[in-house]
């Protein structure tokens, strides 16, 4: 039963993360953020680095799930699973650290008015429909970017990363105690990766478009 559930969860979320990854290829080279001068490039570079850490963390998380998937044969290899959980957590922690630096840097620099004006005037709903995106997620993104509240968006993304890190830490605690994480915890982990990556990716698509 557990194996069937894990396979189902993997199938659902792998599709979502694969789509995010394809869009990420399109937007990774767009360093223009709504901050003046060199700060824009600096923040753009940190965003790219943070996204890379998150993607690598997701890869480690899937390898962790693979350890759970094959556990039925000879029992869970706790050491291997713990190593994957550790790496996933370290990379999310680094992604979060970078976003905290982004927020501090952006707050000090202030916004570039023209770029903020473009965000306020962007047709988020039309863009979502045109590209087959989730309207619910795009509405969440536009509630920040559509008001020019880019730092608010960054803070929301940082909170998402913190929640993801907390879940990974709970999984680590289970593994350290010699227990396999239950299905609900694994489902939560996958959903959090998916929602965090899609939320950030939609914003990247908007910045690329404008």
C-alpha positions as CSV (number, residue, x, y, z in Angstrom):
1,X,0.0,0.0,0.0
2,X,2.8,2.4,0.9
3,X,4.7,1.6,-2.3
4,X,1.6,2.3,-4.4
5,X,1.0,5.6,-2.7
6,X,4.6,6.7,-3.1
7,X,4.5,5.8,-6.8
8,X,1.3,7.8,-7.3
9,X,2.7,10.8,-5.5
10,X,5.9,10.7,-7.5
11,X,4.0,10.6,-10.7
12,X,1.8,13.6,-9.9
13,X,4.6,15.8,-8.6
14,X,7.2,14.8,-11.2
15,X,5.0,16.2,-13.9
16,X,4.7,19.5,-12.1
17,X,8.4,19.8,-11.4
18,X,9.3,18.8,-14.9
19,X,7.2,21.6,-16.3
20,X,8.8,24.0,-13.8
21,X,12.2,22.9,-14.9
22,X,11.4,23.5,-18.6
23,X,10.3,27.0,-17.9
24,X,13.3,27.6,-15.7
25,X,15.6,27.1,-18.7
26,X,13.7,29.9,-20.4
27,X,14.0,32.4,-17.6
28,X,17.3,31.6,-15.9
29,X,19.2,34.1,-18.1
30,X,17.0,37.1,-17.3
31,X,18.8,39.0,-14.5
32,X,16.6,42.1,-14.7
33,X,14.9,42.7,-11.4
34,X,13.0,45.8,-10.3
35,X,16.0,47.4,-8.5
36,X,18.4,50.1,-9.7
37,X,21.8,49.6,-11.5
38,X,24.2,47.0,-10.3
39,X,21.8,45.9,-7.6
40,X,19.5,44.4,-10.2
41,X,22.3,42.1,-11.6
42,X,23.4,41.2,-8.1
43,X,19.9,40.2,-7.0
44,X,19.3,38.4,-10.3
45,X,22.5,36.3,-9.7
46,X,21.4,35.4,-6.2
47,X,17.9,34.4,-7.4
48,X,19.5,32.1,-10.0
49,X,21.7,30.6,-7.3
50,X,18.8,30.1,-4.9
51,X,16.7,28.4,-7.7
52,X,19.6,26.1,-8.4
53,X,19.9,25.1,-4.8
54,X,16.1,24.4,-4.7
55,X,16.2,22.3,-7.8
56,X,19.2,20.2,-6.5
57,X,17.3,19.8,-3.2
58,X,14.3,18.5,-5.0
59,X,16.6,15.9,-6.8
60,X,17.9,14.8,-3.3
61,X,14.3,14.6,-2.1
62,X,13.3,12.3,-5.0
63,X,16.3,10.1,-4.2
64,X,15.1,10.0,-0.6
65,X,11.7,8.8,-1.8
66,X,13.4,6.2,-3.9
67,X,15.0,4.8,-0.8
68,X,11.5,4.5,0.7
69,X,10.2,3.0,-2.5
70,X,12.7,0.1,-2.5
71,X,12.6,-0.4,1.3
72,X,10.1,-3.3,0.9
73,X,12.7,-5.6,-0.4
74,X,15.2,-5.6,2.4
75,X,13.9,-2.9,4.8
76,X,14.7,0.8,4.7
77,X,18.4,1.8,4.4
78,X,18.2,4.5,7.1
79,X,21.7,5.7,6.6
80,X,21.2,6.2,2.8
81,X,17.8,7.9,3.4
82,X,19.2,10.1,6.0
83,X,22.0,11.2,3.8
84,X,19.5,12.2,1.1
85,X,17.4,14.1,3.7
86,X,20.4,15.9,5.0
87,X,21.5,17.1,1.5
88,X,18.0,18.2,0.7
89,X,17.7,20.2,3.9
90,X,21.2,21.8,3.5
91,X,20.3,23.0,0.0
92,X,16.9,24.4,1.0
93,X,18.7,26.1,3.9
94,X,21.2,27.7,1.5
95,X,18.3,28.8,-0.9
96,X,16.6,30.4,2.1
97,X,19.8,32.1,3.2
98,X,20.2,33.6,-0.3
99,X,16.7,34.9,-0.3
100,X,17.2,36.6,3.0
101,X,20.2,38.3,1.5
102,X,18.1,39.3,-1.5
103,X,15.5,40.9,0.7
104,X,18.0,42.8,2.7
105,X,19.8,44.0,-0.4
106,X,16.6,45.0,-2.2
107,X,15.2,46.8,0.8
108,X,18.4,48.9,1.0
109,X,18.5,49.7,-2.7
110,X,14.8,50.6,-3.3
111,X,12.8,49.9,-6.4
112,X,13.3,51.1,-10.0
113,X,10.1,52.9,-10.8
114,X,9.8,52.0,-14.5
115,X,10.1,48.3,-13.8
116,X,7.5,48.5,-10.9
117,X,5.1,50.3,-13.3
118,X,5.4,47.4,-15.7
119,X,4.6,44.9,-13.0
120,X,1.5,46.9,-11.9
121,X,0.3,47.1,-15.5
122,X,0.8,43.5,-16.4
123,X,-2.2,41.3,-17.4
124,X,-1.6,38.4,-15.0
125,X,-4.9,36.7,-15.7
126,X,-4.5,36.9,-19.5
127,X,-1.0,35.6,-19.3
128,X,-2.1,32.7,-17.2
129,X,-4.9,31.8,-19.7
130,X,-2.6,32.2,-22.7
131,X,0.0,29.8,-21.2
132,X,-2.3,27.3,-19.5
133,X,-1.1,28.2,-16.0
134,X,-2.9,27.8,-12.7
135,X,-5.1,30.8,-12.2
136,X,-5.1,30.2,-8.4
137,X,-1.3,30.3,-8.2
138,X,-1.1,33.3,-10.6
139,X,-3.6,35.2,-8.5
140,X,-1.3,34.6,-5.5
141,X,1.7,35.9,-7.5
142,X,-0.2,38.9,-8.8
143,X,-1.4,39.8,-5.2
144,X,2.2,40.8,-4.6
145,X,3.7,41.8,-8.0
146,X,0.5,43.4,-9.3
147,X,0.8,45.9,-6.4
148,X,4.5,46.4,-7.0
149,X,5.3,44.6,-3.7
150,X,8.3,42.6,-5.0
151,X,9.9,42.4,-1.5
152,X,6.6,41.1,-0.2
153,X,6.7,38.4,-2.8
154,X,10.3,37.5,-1.8
155,X,9.3,37.3,1.8
156,X,6.4,35.0,0.9
157,X,8.9,32.8,-1.1
158,X,11.2,32.8,1.9
159,X,8.4,31.6,4.2
160,X,7.6,28.8,1.7
161,X,11.3,27.7,1.9
162,X,11.2,27.8,5.7
163,X,8.1,25.6,5.7
164,X,9.8,23.2,3.4
165,X,12.9,23.1,5.6
166,X,10.7,22.4,8.6
167,X,9.2,19.4,6.9
168,X,12.6,18.1,5.9
169,X,13.8,18.5,9.5
170,X,10.8,16.4,10.7
171,X,11.6,13.7,8.2
172,X,15.2,13.7,9.4
173,X,14.0,13.3,13.0
174,X,12.0,10.3,12.0
175,X,15.0,8.7,10.3
176,X,17.3,9.5,13.2
177,X,14.9,7.6,15.4
178,X,15.2,4.6,13.0
179,X,11.6,5.1,11.6
180,X,10.4,5.4,8.1
181,X,8.5,8.7,7.5
182,X,4.8,8.0,7.1
183,X,2.8,8.6,3.9
184,X,1.3,11.9,5.0
185,X,4.7,13.4,5.7
186,X,6.0,12.3,2.3
187,X,2.9,13.7,0.6
188,X,3.3,17.0,2.4
189,X,7.0,17.2,1.4
190,X,6.2,16.7,-2.3
191,X,3.3,19.2,-2.3
192,X,5.5,21.8,-0.7
193,X,8.3,21.3,-3.3
194,X,5.8,21.6,-6.0
195,X,3.9,24.7,-4.7
196,X,7.2,26.5,-3.8
197,X,8.7,25.9,-7.2
198,X,5.6,26.8,-9.2
199,X,5.1,30.0,-7.1
200,X,8.6,31.1,-7.8
201,X,8.5,30.0,-11.4
202,X,5.4,32.0,-12.3
203,X,7.0,35.2,-11.1
204,X,10.1,34.4,-13.2
205,X,7.9,34.0,-16.2
206,X,6.3,37.4,-15.6
207,X,9.7,39.1,-15.2
208,X,10.8,37.4,-18.4
209,X,7.7,38.6,-20.3
210,X,7.9,42.2,-19.2
